Structures are given as C-alpha cells and as structure tokens.
Amino acid sequence: MIGLIGKKLGMTRQFQENGRSVPVTVIEAGPCVVTQVKSEASDGYTAVQIGFGAKKPKNTPMPMQGHFRKAGTDPLRKVMEFRLEGEHSFKLGDTIGVDILAEAVKVDVTGITKGRGFSGNIKRHGHHRGPAGHGSKNVRMMGSIGMHTFPGRVFPGKAMPGQYGNKQETKKNLTVVAVDQERNLILVKGSVPGHRNGVVYIRPSR
C-alpha cells in the first residue's frame, strides 16, 4: 500500500471518551502529487513516486524541472517511491491526500532525528556519572572500556562518545488516534523522529 510524505507540526494531547489524556504527534500528511508511475514493462517493477512541499524553480536542477513538468506540477522539495504489487489506479499528476490512511490503524513513521553534535557517553547513551567527591576526577568521564591482556582490544560497537543524532530512524506500529481529512492532518500516539517542521514519511504498518 502506498504511503505519504508529510511534515511534523509538533505534539499535543488528545482526550479520549473515558477522559484519558493521550500524547499525540500532529503530522501534516500531504497533499502529495504523483510525479512518476513505473510499470513492469518499462521499469521492471511496479511503483509510484510522489512529491511533497513547494520549492523555488531557481533552486531546482533543470532535469528535475522537466521531471515535474511532465507531471503538470511545480517543483517539489521531497520525492519518495513506493513499490506496489498488482494493479493500481494511480495516474501521473494525481493528488493524494490523507484519506488513503483513513482506514489505517497502525503506521510506520520515518524521519531524521535531531542532530546534537559530538556528545559524551552520559548524554549519548545514558550512562551513570562517577563520584563527585573524595578527589574523584572522572565525574562525567568514561570508566573502563576494555579488558586485560586478552583480548587486549576494545570490541566494536562499544558505547562511547561521538556523533549523536542526525540519522534516519523509523518508529513502527504507531497507533493512529485521529485523521482530519479537511486539513490533511493525522494524529499518531507518541513521538516521531525529527524536529518541528521536519519532513517525515508515513506508511501503513505491515
């Protein structure tokens, strides 16, 4: 099933009928434009490419301008391809809204996490701090990272300071709390990766 490209607007809460407060993330999902339709005969597989977000023509390469011109749309900022199996009704230039996710109960949301630069082990991995008194000099430093003579090395994957965030992450099986088709909004339970106004990709969970 095809998904959507959207924009994370922020977080709020939704009150259920029993009075329970549910934290939700508001996502502006679409409207997206079908910019390319691939078929088994011409491309070797079936897929639909969609675009989202306005972009100035002067900031768009000429080949991409021609690509969007074929679809009869202005340049778009983000494009994504969804593979499909079997027949579908999508055509070049069609506009897709959040209504295609109206029946979805769970969705997967992909985004780029907030970049926090080079961070220490406490902030990056949640390690405990060292003792602050009695002459201790490793309050926020790392402890031992390796073994003795054997194996005499640091194992790959050891949690150490380094780049924190700014990587693609997918949160799976997020519950769809509400869908506003008039404003192209979808409310999912919990948080999703990325900063406010960041681009996210939504697709129904398998």
Buried (B, 14 or more C-beta within 10 A) or exposed (E): BBBBBBBBBEBEEBEEEEEEEBEBBBBBBBBBBBBBBBEEEEEEEBBBBBBBBEBEEEEBEEEBBEBBEEBEBBBBBBBBBBEBEEEBEBEBEBEBBBEBBEEBEBBBBBBBBEEEEEBBBBEBBEBEEBEEEEEEEEEEEBEEEEEEEEEEEEEEEEEEBEEBBEEEEEBEEBBBBEBEEEEBBBBBBBBBBBEEEBBBBBBBBE
